[in-house]
Amino acid sequence: MKVSARNVLKGKVKGITPGVVNSEIIIELPGGLEITSIITKTSVENLQLAPGKEVYALIKASNVIIATD
């Protein structure tokens, strides 16, 4: 697999919260950190996602906004 995204994080699906259209996917990264993604229900089915499955979280953003109080 070759992708242009520079941030590729390997982890395991920790949990899936299904919705009518979208589902929330929690991915546990090495060291116990978690990242959450919202993807379509169809994508969950096509990727055959289930708890324990190894996946990659690819992050590509043109902007990162930082704010303080």
N, C-alpha and C positions, 0 to 999 in steps of 0.2 A: 504494500500500500504506500503510495507516494501522495503527499498532500502539500499544499502551499502554506498551511497554517504552521506557525512557529511554536505554538503552545499545544503540545500533545501530552495528555496526562493519562496514564494507564491505571485502571482500577477495576473494581468489581461492583456489580449492581447490588446495592444494599437493600433497596426497597423501591416499589412501584406503587404510586397512588393513581389508579385509573380514573379518568373522567369521561364524559360523554364524547368529547372531541379530542382533548389533549390529556396527556398523562404526565405526572411528575416523577422523574427518575432520580433517585439518590445514588450517587456513586461514591464508594469508599476508596480513598487513595491510600497508598502506602503511608504508614505512620498514623493512620486513623482519621486524617482530615477527610471532609466530605465536600462534594460539589453537587449541586442540584441543577437539573435541566428539565425544561418543559418541551416535550415533543408530541407530535400527533399520535393518536391511538393507532393509526395505520402503521406508523414507523415502528412502534413498539412491537406490533405483530410481525412486520416484515423482517425486523432484526432479531426476532425470537428472543426478546429480552425476558429475563427471569432473574430472581435473586441468586447471586453467586456467579453469574456469567461474567467473564472478563470482557471489558469494553475499553474504548479509548474516548476520552473527552477532548474534542478539538476546539480550541478557542481562537477565534480570529476576530479582532475588533480594530476598527480604524481609530476609535477614540476611547480613551479611558478618562472618565471625569472624576476628579477628586474634590471633596468639599470638606470644610470644617465649620464648626459653630462660631 
